[in-house]
Amino acid sequence: MAASTVTEASGERIYAIGDIHGCVDEPAVLLDFLENSEGLSDRDLVIFLGDYIDRGPDSKGVVDLGLEFKKRWPKTRFLKGNHEDMMLDFLGFGGHLGQAFLYNGGLETIQSYGISVFAPPAEMVSALPPAHFKFFCELESIIALSGKNIVFVHAGLNPLRELHAQNDNDVFWIRDEFLHNIHSFEKTVVFAHTPHQEIFVHLPYKVGLDTGLVFGNKLSCIEVLSGKLIQVRRQSREVEVSAVELAGKGYF
């Protein structure tokens, strides 16, 4: 299996956002907060960590929201999650476990696009808005922060492989091998994928941002250089802001 592509990014502030899974209202509140309360600028970087689709009621609306946000803030970057990986495989464009797509929230995704669940994959592809198909095909695998010891992935990294030798099966799907082990990358890995009640912090090795929005918990976003944590609970329009001990310890 070919190595995953590692791309670089930089920003004055760096915001990372966890799994959304078809829930459009809460990320809309969060992004409005970043723009209007955080004073987002074109010097800042926003990284979505993947899993935009499946399970929730409006996967199409989530992709629309992300694309509109990127038009205003071109430094925005989107990582691929395992659910996008499943969808692309199901549609015949490479990936893993496409046969499990419909049973892992894919039905809700297809219905959000107004596509019959009985339609063949080719018909589904033709029914996707071109901008959405392009979005899914151009999602990134690994983003490394220039000049900082931080990398961003969806699921995690295989501790037994070098950073530039990771493969897509690792970065979209890995769980226990990454979660329960330390690694030697000399970088803090910011990831999502595995839901926790609160963000998962295991410094200097990893920070997990999937806090189970679609399961009724909350959406989490962190500005990694300051440790500012911004969260929106499911079916809430209130933004909760707190702090996490990340910076100032020599990790970054």
N, C-alpha and C positions, 0 to 999 in steps of 0.2 A: 504493500500500500504506500502511495506517495506521501511525502512529508507535507504537513499543513503549512500554508504560507503565513509567515510572520511579517506583519506590516508595522510601520511606526507612526506615531502620532504625538502631538505636543499641544499644550494649552496653558494659559495662565492659571485657570482653575480647571479641574477635571472632575466631571460628574459621571458616575456610573449608575445605571438603572437596572434593577432586577427583572425577573420574569413577569410578563403581563398577561399572557394566555387569554386573549380575546376580551379582556375587560377594558373598555375604552374610557369610561368616565373618570376613573381614578388617575390614569396617566395624563388625561387632559387637565385635571386639577394640578397635578405635579408640574407639568410643563408650563402652565400659566404661572405658577409660583416661581419657577426658575427665571422666566422672562421678566416678570413684573415685580417680584419681591427680592430675588437674588440679583437683579440687574445684569442678566446674562449679556455678554458682549461677544463680538466676533473674535476675541482673543481666547475665549473659553472653549473647551472641548466637552462634548456630551457623547458618552458611549452607552448604547443599549446592548445588554448582554445576551439577547436572544430569547426565543420562545414568545413570539408576538401572537401566535395563533393557537387554536385548539382549546377545547373545553369551555371557554367563556362564550358570551352571547354575540360578540361582534368583532371577529377577527379582521374582517374587511375594514371596519372602522378604525381599528388599531393601526393597520398599515397606512390608511389614509392620513391618520393623525401624524405618524412618523414622517411620512413624505412631505406633508405640509410644514412640519417643524424644520426639516432639513432645508427646505426652500428659504426659510428665514435665517437659519443658522447652518451654513454650508460645512462647518467643521464637524457636524454631527456624524457619528459612525455607527454602523449596525453590525453586530456579530450574528452569526448563525447559531441557532439552538438546535437541539435534537428533534424538535417538532417540525421545524422547517426542513431539516434533513430528511425526516420521514416523508413529508409531503412531496419534496422533490423526487425522492425515490419512487413513491407511489405514482407520480406523474410521468416517470420514465426519464428523469434527468440526473440520475446518480444520487447516491446517498445510502442510507441503511434502514432496514426494517420497514420498508414501504408497505409491506403486507399488514403491518400493525397500525397504520395511520388512521383508518376509519374507526378503530376501536379505542384510540387514545385521544379522542377529541376532534378527529378529522371530520366527523359528521357535522359538528357545529360549525367548523370552518367552511365547509362546502355550502351549507345552508346560508351562511352570512353573505355569500356571493350570489345567492339566488340560483345555484346550480342544483340540478336534481342529483340525489345521492345514487341514482341508478345510471347516471351518465358515464360513459367510458372516459378514461383519463384524457384522451386526445380532445374530447369535447370540453372537458373541464379547463384544459390549458387555453383553448380558444376563447373561453368565456371569461378568463381572468383579464382585468384591465392591463394593457401592455406595461404601464408603469409598475404595477404590482408584480407581474412576472419578472420584470427586470430587477426589481427589488429583491425578490427571493433568490434569483440567480447570482446576484452580486454581493450577497452577505459574506462577511469576512470570518476568518477562522481564529486568528490570534493577533492581538494588537499589543505592541510593546511601547511603553511611554519613553520618548526620547529623553536621555539624560537622567532618568529616574529608574530605580530598581522595582518597577511595577509592570506586570503584564495583565491583560484582560482576556478571558476566554469564557465560553459558556459553561462547560461542565467542570473543567479542571485540566490538569496535565498529568501525564504518566511519569511518576518519579523515577522510573528506570530508563527513561529516554532523555537525551539532550533536548533543549528547548527547540532547536531547529530540526529535530528528528521526530517531533510529535506527528501523529496522523489524525485524520478527521474522526476516526472512531474514538480516539482518546478525547479530543477536545470537545466533542459534542455529547459524548455518552458516559464518560468515566464517572464512577462514584467512589466506592469504598477504597480502592487502591490509592486514590488521591486524598480523600477526606481523612483517612485514618493513618496516614503516614507523613513524615516530614520529607522534604525534598532538598536537593542541592543546587537549585537554580540561582540562588543568591538574589531572588526577586520575590516580592509579595505578589501572589496570584489573586486577582479579584475575579470572582466567578459567581454563577447563579445555579440553576438546574436542580439542586437538591433543596427542597423547602425546609426551613426552620421557623420556629415560632418568632425568634428574634434573629438579627443578623449573626452570622457565624464568624467569630474573630479568633484566629489562631496565628498570632504574630510571632516571628516575622514571615510566616509561610503563606497564609491565606486569609482572605476575607470573603465570606459568602453573603450574597444579597437577595437570594430567593426567600421571601417571607410569606409565600403561599397566598398571594392575592386572590387567585381564583378559588381557593378553598375557604374563603371567608376571612382571611387574616388581613394582610396589608401589603402595599407596594413600597419598596424601599429604594432610596437613592442616596448615594454618599459622595461628597466632594472629598476625594481621597487625600489631598494635600493638607487640608485643615481638619478632617475628621467630622465635618458637619453632616449629620444624618437627617434626611428629609423623608417623611413617611406619610402615606395617605391610607387610611383604613378602608376596607371594602364598604361600598355604598355610603361613603362620607365625602363631604366637600371641605373638610377641615384638614389643614396641613400641620403635622407635628414635627417640630425641629428639636434635635438634641445633639449631643456631641459624643464621639467615640475616640478613645485614645489610639490614634494612629500615628500622627506626625510627632516630630520632636524627639524620637527615640533612635534616630540614625538608620531606620529601616529604608527610607526613601532617599 
